[in-house]
Amino acid sequence: MIVRLLGEGQYTVADQHLGELNELDSRLQDAVDAGDGSEFANTLRDLLAAVRRLGTPLPADALTPSELVLPDEDMSLAQVSALLGDEGLIPG
């Protein structure tokens, strides 16, 4: 799966890691639903760090469509809340 981190770039993440990313996405959704800004910020940082740790960066000049787009760490709870669908940021 190709994941874009807004403001940073794209990563290739193997499907075997989607469970870990989905777990973090669920925690992020819970924090947004609860309006817990502190938990939201911590979990968003953890989610982005997991993509960086588990993924392989694509070259900056690669023109590859992203299957998933994640917000950058500076986005507010309200901004991310507007992006979340029924399944969170990561479908599945």
N, CA, C and O atoms as a GROMACS GRO file, in nm:
protein
  368
    1MET      N    1   0.084  -0.117   0.000
    1MET     CA    2   0.000   0.000   0.000
    1MET      C    3   0.090   0.124   0.000
    1MET      O    4   0.192   0.129   0.069
    2ILE      N    5   0.049   0.224  -0.078
    2ILE     CA    6   0.122   0.351  -0.082
    2ILE      C    7   0.050   0.449   0.010
    2ILE      O    8  -0.069   0.476  -0.008
    3VAL      N    9   0.123   0.500   0.108
    3VAL     CA   10   0.068   0.592   0.207
    3VAL      C   11   0.138   0.727   0.192
    3VAL      O   12   0.261   0.735   0.191
    4ARG      N   13   0.059   0.834   0.179
    4ARG     CA   14   0.114   0.969   0.175
    4ARG      C   15   0.095   1.033   0.311
    4ARG      O   16  -0.015   1.035   0.366
    5LEU      N   17   0.205   1.087   0.364
    5LEU     CA   18   0.198   1.170   0.483
    5LEU      C   19   0.202   1.314   0.434
    5LEU      O   20   0.301   1.358   0.377
    6LEU      N   21   0.094   1.386   0.455
    6LEU     CA   22   0.085   1.523   0.405
    6LEU      C   23   0.204   1.606   0.454
    6LEU      O   24   0.240   1.601   0.572
    7GLY      N   25   0.261   1.681   0.363
    7GLY     CA   26   0.374   1.766   0.397
    7GLY      C   27   0.506   1.694   0.407
    7GLY      O   28   0.608   1.756   0.438
    8GLU      N   29   0.507   1.563   0.381
    8GLU     CA   30   0.630   1.486   0.400
    8GLU      C   31   0.666   1.401   0.279
    8GLU      O   32   0.777   1.412   0.228
    9GLY      N   33   0.576   1.317   0.233
    9GLY     CA   34   0.606   1.230   0.120
    9GLY      C   35   0.530   1.100   0.130
    9GLY      O   36   0.438   1.085   0.210
   10GLN      N   37   0.570   1.006   0.044
   10GLN     CA   38   0.501   0.878   0.034
   10GLN      C   39   0.588   0.764   0.086
   10GLN      O   40   0.711   0.769   0.081
   11TYR      N   41   0.520   0.661   0.136
   11TYR     CA   42   0.585   0.541   0.187
   11TYR      C   43   0.512   0.419   0.131
   11TYR      O   44   0.390   0.421   0.115
   12THR      N   45   0.588   0.315   0.103
   12THR     CA   46   0.529   0.185   0.072
   12THR      C   47   0.523   0.108   0.202
   12THR      O   48   0.624   0.089   0.269
   13VAL      N   49   0.403   0.064   0.238
   13VAL     CA   50   0.383  -0.012   0.361
   13VAL      C   51   0.324  -0.148   0.323
   13VAL      O   52   0.222  -0.155   0.254
   14ALA      N   53   0.388  -0.254   0.368
   14ALA     CA   54   0.342  -0.390   0.338
   14ALA      C   55   0.208  -0.416   0.406
   14ALA      O   56   0.182  -0.368   0.516
   15ASP      N   57   0.124  -0.492   0.340
   15ASP     CA   58  -0.010  -0.523   0.391
   15ASP      C   59  -0.005  -0.589   0.529
   15ASP      O   60  -0.100  -0.576   0.606
   16GLN      N   61   0.101  -0.658   0.560
   16GLN     CA   62   0.112  -0.727   0.689
   16GLN      C   63   0.113  -0.629   0.806
   16GLN      O   64   0.090  -0.670   0.920
   17HIS      N   65   0.139  -0.501   0.780
   17HIS     CA   66   0.145  -0.401   0.886
   17HIS      C   67   0.014  -0.325   0.902
   17HIS      O   68   0.003  -0.239   0.990
   18LEU      N   69  -0.085  -0.355   0.820
   18LEU     CA   70  -0.211  -0.281   0.826
   18LEU      C   71  -0.284  -0.300   0.959
   18LEU      O   72  -0.353  -0.209   1.004
   19GLY      N   73  -0.269  -0.414   1.022
   19GLY     CA   74  -0.332  -0.437   1.151
   19GLY      C   75  -0.283  -0.338   1.256
   19GLY      O   76  -0.363  -0.283   1.331
   20GLU      N   77  -0.152  -0.316   1.261
   20GLU     CA   78  -0.096  -0.221   1.357
   20GLU      C   79  -0.144  -0.079   1.326
   20GLU      O   80  -0.177  -0.004   1.418
   21LEU      N   81  -0.146  -0.044   1.198
   21LEU     CA   82  -0.192   0.089   1.160
   21LEU      C   83  -0.341   0.106   1.190
   21LEU      O   84  -0.383   0.213   1.235
   22ASN      N   85  -0.420   0.003   1.167
   22ASN     CA   86  -0.563   0.010   1.197
   22ASN      C   87  -0.589   0.025   1.347
   22ASN      O   88  -0.683   0.094   1.387
   23GLU      N   89  -0.508  -0.039   1.428
   23GLU     CA   90  -0.521  -0.027   1.573
   23GLU      C   91  -0.497   0.119   1.616
   23GLU      O   92  -0.573   0.173   1.697
   24LEU      N   93  -0.394   0.180   1.562
   24LEU     CA   94  -0.366   0.320   1.593
   24LEU      C   95  -0.476   0.411   1.539
   24LEU      O   96  -0.513   0.509   1.603
   25ASP      N   97  -0.527   0.378   1.422
   25ASP     CA   98  -0.636   0.456   1.362
   25ASP      C   99  -0.761   0.449   1.451
   25ASP      O  100  -0.830   0.549   1.467
   26SER      N  101  -0.790   0.334   1.509
   26SER     CA  102  -0.904   0.319   1.598
   26SER      C  103  -0.886   0.405   1.724
   26SER      O  104  -0.980   0.469   1.770
   27ARG      N  105  -0.764   0.406   1.777
   27ARG     CA  106  -0.736   0.491   1.894
   27ARG      C  107  -0.752   0.638   1.858
   27ARG      O  108  -0.803   0.717   1.938
   28LEU      N  109  -0.709   0.675   1.737
   28LEU     CA  110  -0.723   0.813   1.692
   28LEU      C  111  -0.871   0.850   1.680
   28LEU      O  112  -0.912   0.958   1.724
   29GLN      N  113  -0.950   0.762   1.622
   29GLN     CA  114  -1.094   0.785   1.609
   29GLN      C  115  -1.158   0.802   1.746
   29GLN      O  116  -1.240   0.891   1.766
   30ASP      N  117  -1.120   0.718   1.842
   30ASP     CA  118  -1.174   0.728   1.978
   30ASP      C  119  -1.139   0.862   2.041
   30ASP      O  120  -1.223   0.923   2.106
   31ALA      N  121  -1.015   0.908   2.022
   31ALA     CA  122  -0.972   1.037   2.078
   31ALA      C  123  -1.050   1.152   2.016
   31ALA      O  124  -1.090   1.246   2.085
   32VAL      N  125  -1.072   1.144   1.885
   32VAL     CA  126  -1.150   1.248   1.817
   32VAL      C  127  -1.294   1.247   1.868
   32VAL      O  128  -1.349   1.352   1.899
   33ASP      N  129  -1.353   1.129   1.877
   33ASP     CA  130  -1.491   1.117   1.925
   33ASP      C  131  -1.507   1.172   2.066
   33ASP      O  132  -1.610   1.230   2.099
   34ALA      N  133  -1.404   1.152   2.149
   34ALA     CA  134  -1.408   1.199   2.288
   34ALA      C  135  -1.368   1.345   2.301
   34ALA      O  136  -1.383   1.405   2.407
   35GLY      N  137  -1.316   1.404   2.192
   35GLY     CA  138  -1.269   1.542   2.198
   35GLY      C  139  -1.144   1.556   2.284
   35GLY      O  140  -1.119   1.663   2.340
   36ASP      N  141  -1.066   1.449   2.295
   36ASP     CA  142  -0.946   1.446   2.378
   36ASP      C  143  -0.825   1.491   2.297
   36ASP      O  144  -0.761   1.410   2.230
   37GLY      N  145  -0.795   1.620   2.303
   37GLY     CA  146  -0.687   1.677   2.223
   37GLY      C  147  -0.551   1.619   2.253
   37GLY      O  148  -0.470   1.600   2.162
   38SER      N  149  -0.523   1.590   2.378
   38SER     CA  150  -0.393   1.535   2.416
   38SER      C  151  -0.374   1.394   2.360
   38SER      O  152  -0.272   1.364   2.299
   39GLU      N  153  -0.475   1.309   2.380
   39GLU     CA  154  -0.468   1.171   2.327
   39GLU      C  155  -0.464   1.173   2.174
   39GLU      O  156  -0.393   1.094   2.112
   40PHE      N  157  -0.541   1.262   2.115
   40PHE     CA  158  -0.541   1.278   1.970
   40PHE      C  159  -0.400   1.309   1.919
   40PHE      O  160  -0.351   1.242   1.828
   41ALA      N  161  -0.335   1.409   1.976
   41ALA     CA  162  -0.201   1.450   1.931
   41ALA      C  163  -0.100   1.336   1.948
   41ALA      O  164  -0.019   1.311   1.859
   42ASN      N  165  -0.106   1.268   2.063
   42ASN     CA  166  -0.013   1.157   2.088
   42ASN      C  167  -0.036   1.043   1.990
   42ASN      O  168   0.060   0.986   1.938
   43THR      N  169  -0.162   1.009   1.966
   43THR     CA  170  -0.193   0.896   1.879
   43THR      C  171  -0.161   0.929   1.733
   43THR      O  172  -0.113   0.843   1.660
   44LEU      N  173  -0.188   1.052   1.690
   44LEU     CA  174  -0.152   1.091   1.554
   44LEU      C  175  -0.001   1.081   1.535
   44LEU      O  176   0.045   1.031   1.432
   45ARG      N  177   0.076   1.128   1.634
   45ARG     CA  178   0.222   1.115   1.627
   45ARG      C  179   0.263   0.968   1.617
   45ARG      O  180   0.352   0.934   1.539
   46ASP      N  181   0.199   0.882   1.697
   46ASP     CA  182   0.230   0.738   1.695
   46ASP      C  183   0.197   0.677   1.559
   46ASP      O  184   0.273   0.595   1.508
   47LEU      N  185   0.083   0.715   1.501
   47LEU     CA  186   0.042   0.662   1.372
   47LEU      C  187   0.142   0.701   1.263
   47LEU      O  188   0.183   0.617   1.183
   48LEU      N  189   0.180   0.827   1.260
   48LEU     CA  190   0.276   0.873   1.159
   48LEU      C  191   0.412   0.808   1.180
   48LEU      O  192   0.480   0.773   1.084
   49ALA      N  193   0.453   0.794   1.305
   49ALA     CA  194   0.581   0.728   1.335
   49ALA      C  195   0.579   0.582   1.291
   49ALA      O  196   0.680   0.530   1.243
   50ALA      N  197   0.465   0.516   1.306
   50ALA     CA  198   0.453   0.376   1.263
   50ALA      C  199   0.469   0.366   1.112
   50ALA      O  200   0.536   0.274   1.064
   51VAL      N  201   0.408   0.457   1.037
   51VAL     CA  202   0.423   0.455   0.891
   51VAL      C  203   0.570   0.474   0.854
   51VAL      O  204   0.622   0.404   0.767
   52ARG      N  205   0.637   0.567   0.920
   52ARG     CA  206   0.780   0.591   0.892
   52ARG      C  207   0.864   0.469   0.927
   52ARG      O  208   0.957   0.434   0.854
   53ARG      N  209   0.831   0.403   1.039
   53ARG     CA  210   0.909   0.288   1.087
   53ARG      C  211   0.884   0.164   1.002
   53ARG      O  212   0.978   0.090   0.970
   54LEU      N  213   0.760   0.140   0.966
   54LEU     CA  214   0.723   0.018   0.895
   54LEU      C  215   0.734   0.031   0.744
   54LEU      O  216   0.746  -0.069   0.673
   55GLY      N  217   0.730   0.155   0.694
   55GLY     CA  218   0.730   0.177   0.551
   55GLY      C  219   0.867   0.209   0.494
   55GLY      O  220   0.964   0.232   0.567
   56THR      N  221   0.871   0.209   0.363
   56THR     CA  222   0.992   0.245   0.289
   56THR      C  223   0.960   0.372   0.211
   56THR      O  224   0.867   0.374   0.130
   57PRO      N  225   1.038   0.479   0.233
   57PRO     CA  226   1.009   0.604   0.162
   57PRO      C  227   1.024   0.589   0.011
   57PRO      O  228   1.118   0.524  -0.036
   58LEU      N  229   0.933   0.649  -0.063
   58LEU     CA  230   0.945   0.655  -0.208
   58LEU      C  231   1.028   0.778  -0.244
   58LEU      O  232   1.027   0.876  -0.171
   59PRO      N  233   1.099   0.773  -0.356
   59PRO     CA  234   1.174   0.891  -0.398
   59PRO      C  235   1.080   1.010  -0.417
   59PRO      O  236   0.964   0.994  -0.457
   60ALA      N  237   1.129   1.129  -0.387
   60ALA     CA  238   1.047   1.251  -0.396
   60ALA      C  239   0.993   1.274  -0.536
   60ALA      O  240   0.888   1.336  -0.552
   61ASP      N  241   1.064   1.226  -0.637
   61ASP     CA  242   1.020   1.249  -0.775
   61ASP      C  243   0.930   1.138  -0.828
   61ASP      O  244   0.893   1.140  -0.946
   62ALA      N  245   0.895   1.041  -0.744
   62ALA     CA  246   0.806   0.931  -0.786
   62ALA      C  247   0.664   0.984  -0.805
   62ALA      O  248   0.613   1.058  -0.722
   63LEU      N  249   0.602   0.944  -0.914
   63LEU     CA  250   0.464   0.983  -0.943
   63LEU      C  251   0.375   0.860  -0.925
   63LEU      O  252   0.335   0.796  -1.023
   64THR      N  253   0.345   0.829  -0.801
   64THR     CA  254   0.267   0.711  -0.768
   64THR      C  255   0.141   0.753  -0.693
   64THR      O  256   0.150   0.827  -0.595
   65PRO      N  257   0.024   0.707  -0.737
   65PRO     CA  258  -0.099   0.743  -0.664
   65PRO      C  259  -0.097   0.684  -0.523
   65PRO      O  260  -0.054   0.570  -0.503
   66SER      N  261  -0.142   0.761  -0.426
   66SER     CA  262  -0.149   0.715  -0.288
   66SER      C  263  -0.281   0.646  -0.264
   66SER      O  264  -0.387   0.693  -0.307
   67GLU      N  265  -0.275   0.532  -0.196
   67GLU     CA  266  -0.397   0.460  -0.161
   67GLU      C  267  -0.454   0.512  -0.029
   67GLU      O  268  -0.571   0.491   0.002
   68LEU      N  269  -0.370   0.580   0.046
   68LEU     CA  270  -0.408   0.632   0.176
   68LEU      C  271  -0.334   0.762   0.200
   68LEU      O  272  -0.215   0.771   0.173
   69VAL      N  273  -0.404   0.863   0.249
   69VAL     CA  274  -0.343   0.993   0.280
   69VAL      C  275  -0.368   1.022   0.427
   69VAL      O  276  -0.482   1.023   0.473
   70LEU      N  277  -0.259   1.047   0.500
   70LEU     CA  278  -0.269   1.077   0.642
   70LEU      C  279  -0.230   1.223   0.666
   70LEU      O  280  -0.143   1.277   0.597
   71PRO      N  281  -0.293   1.286   0.764
   71PRO     CA  282  -0.263   1.426   0.794
   71PRO      C  283  -0.124   1.442   0.853
   71PRO      O  284  -0.064   1.345   0.900
   72ASP      N  285  -0.074   1.566   0.850
   72ASP     CA  286   0.054   1.589   0.917
   72ASP      C  287   0.030   1.616   1.065
   72ASP      O  288  -0.084   1.636   1.108
   73GLU      N  289   0.137   1.615   1.142
   73GLU     CA  290   0.127   1.628   1.288
   73GLU      C  291   0.070   1.761   1.332
   73GLU      O  292   0.024   1.774   1.446
   74ASP      N  293   0.073   1.862   1.246
   74ASP     CA  294   0.027   1.995   1.284
   74ASP      C  295  -0.122   2.016   1.265
   74ASP      O  296  -0.174   2.121   1.301
   75MET      N  297  -0.191   1.917   1.210
   75MET     CA  298  -0.335   1.933   1.191
   75MET      C  299  -0.406   1.924   1.326
   75MET      O  300  -0.368   1.846   1.413
   76SER      N  301  -0.508   2.004   1.340
   76SER     CA  302  -0.583   2.007   1.466
   76SER      C  303  -0.683   1.891   1.473
   76SER      O  304  -0.711   1.824   1.374
   77LEU      N  305  -0.734   1.871   1.592
   77LEU     CA  306  -0.836   1.769   1.612
   77LEU      C  307  -0.955   1.798   1.522
   77LEU      O  308  -1.010   1.707   1.461
   78ALA      N  309  -0.997   1.924   1.513
   78ALA     CA  310  -1.112   1.960   1.429
   78ALA      C  311  -1.085   1.932   1.281
   78ALA      O  312  -1.174   1.884   1.210
   79GLN      N  313  -0.964   1.961   1.234
   79GLN     CA  314  -0.930   1.936   1.094
   79GLN      C  315  -0.931   1.787   1.063
   79GLN      O  316  -0.984   1.746   0.960
   80VAL      N  317  -0.874   1.707   1.151
   80VAL     CA  318  -0.871   1.562   1.129
   80VAL      C  319  -1.011   1.504   1.142
   80VAL      O  320  -1.048   1.412   1.069
   81SER      N  321  -1.089   1.558   1.232
   81SER     CA  322  -1.226   1.511   1.248
   81SER      C  323  -1.303   1.525   1.118
   81SER      O  324  -1.386   1.440   1.084
   82ALA      N  325  -1.277   1.632   1.044
   82ALA     CA  326  -1.345   1.654   0.916
   82ALA      C  327  -1.301   1.551   0.811
   82ALA      O  328  -1.376   1.522   0.718
   83LEU      N  329  -1.181   1.497   0.825
   83LEU     CA  330  -1.130   1.397   0.730
   83LEU      C  331  -1.180   1.256   0.760
   83LEU      O  332  -1.188   1.172   0.670
   84LEU      N  333  -1.212   1.230   0.885
   84LEU     CA  334  -1.248   1.095   0.926
   84LEU      C  335  -1.382   1.053   0.866
   84LEU      O  336  -1.480   1.128   0.869
   85GLY      N  337  -1.384   0.934   0.813
   85GLY     CA  338  -1.509   0.875   0.766
   85GLY      C  339  -1.560   0.779   0.872
   85GLY      O  340  -1.514   0.781   0.986
   86ASP      N  341  -1.654   0.697   0.834
   86ASP     CA  342  -1.709   0.597   0.927
   86ASP      C  343  -1.604   0.495   0.968
   86ASP      O  344  -1.615   0.432   1.073
   87GLU      N  345  -1.502   0.478   0.884
   87GLU     CA  346  -1.400   0.376   0.912
   87GLU      C  347  -1.269   0.438   0.959
   87GLU      O  348  -1.168   0.369   0.963
   88GLY      N  349  -1.268   0.565   0.994
   88GLY     CA  350  -1.144   0.630   1.036
   88GLY      C  351  -1.065   0.674   0.914
   88GLY      O  352  -1.118   0.685   0.804
   89LEU      N  353  -0.937   0.699   0.936
   89LEU     CA  354  -0.851   0.740   0.824
   89LEU      C  355  -0.810   0.622   0.738
   89LEU      O  356  -0.786   0.637   0.618
   90ILE      N  357  -0.803   0.504   0.801
   90ILE     CA  358  -0.758   0.384   0.731
   90ILE      C  359  -0.877   0.288   0.718
   90ILE      O  360  -0.924   0.233   0.818
   91PRO      N  361  -0.927   0.268   0.596
   91PRO     CA  362  -1.039   0.176   0.579
   91PRO      C  363  -1.001   0.033   0.616
   91PRO      O  364  -0.888  -0.010   0.594
   92GLY      N  365  -1.096  -0.038   0.673
   92GLY     CA  366  -1.072  -0.179   0.703
   92GLY      C  367  -1.073  -0.213   0.847
   92GLY      O  368  -1.054  -0.329   0.883
   0.00000   0.00000   0.00000
